[in-house]
Amino acid sequence: MRSLKTGAKIGIYLTVGIGIIIIIVLLNMSTVKIKPGYAGVIYDMSGGIESKTLSQGWHFISPTKKVTSYPISTETIFLSKNSKEGITADESFDINTKSGKSVNVDVSYSYRMDVTKLPDIFTKFRGQNATIIEDNFIRRSLKSNINNVSSLYEAMEVYGSARAELKGKTFEAFSKDMAQSGIIIESFDFLAIRPDNSSMKAIQDKVDAEQKLQQAKIDQQKATVEAQTAKITAQGQADSKLISAEGEAKANTALLQNMTPQLIEYKKLEVAGKQADAQAKWPVSTFVNGGTTPFLNIPAGK
């Protein structure tokens, strides 16, 4: 009797335990967590895709329904030669140019999925998750659009003068292409552009030549300024001398005009006085020493 009671209890415990396990499994199958920045598309095995999507947070759904999450906030992707966000593989890639030379590039872009078109995205990509869509469809479209644009430019233009234009045209084409699938491209940029060695040498030679030309222009401008400065200085000196000469000429003219017999006599006496003073200070004697040639005896100054 006791063994029967014991067996009954064990059966009850097993039933309860199995029931709890079933409940836990059902709860687990019916509970879905949508991460922040994501929305969930519901696929009902019996009714197909539901038009209503799930917002972020925990949700209880029927075990017969499957939920796939898609990003509706900004997702930024780096395709670079260097490691980014834990990715150590080289994800840079080559693009074509007009002359056929390839150029290696690093790029980044940001995207999100239009929440109103998530059911269509789910249908188009057959329920694939966002990672698979991004790794395949979005990247393939990006590379295709870049090549369509870059093939219109030479390698030197891609690296230099046409870089901004290439970026703008690629962003425009890429955005338009993705919009058809309900994917919104928010930004695109070239992180690095690496031409091949021969193109890089040609670019460097051009840069060096432009720098030399610029320096020559600077030197020419400097020489022009110096020449103009010298001309202005010389002109100033000439003008100064002319003014001085004109002033002296005017003074002499005025003096001649005012010259009187009395003034003339005064000037003669003034000159004679200066000569007498000089003779007194420096007496000079003339003598003949054994010949007929006179010599001047000039004493030392007093």
DASUL-V358428 format. One record per run of one state. SS is the DSSP state (2 for helix, 1 for strand, 0 for the rest). FROM is the first residue (numbers start at 1). TO is the last residue. Records with the same first field share a line. If there is no record, write none. Layout:
SS: FROM-TO, FROM-TO
This chain:
0: 1-1, 35-37, 45-47, 55-56, 61-64, 72-74, 80-83, 85-86, 88-92, 97-101, 114-114, 125-129, 151-154, 160-162, 180-182, 195-196, 258-260, 282-283, 289-293, 299-302
2: 2-30, 115-124, 130-150, 155-159, 163-179, 197-257, 261-281
1: 31-34, 38-44, 48-54, 57-60, 65-71, 75-79, 84-84, 87-87, 93-96, 102-113, 183-194, 284-288, 294-298
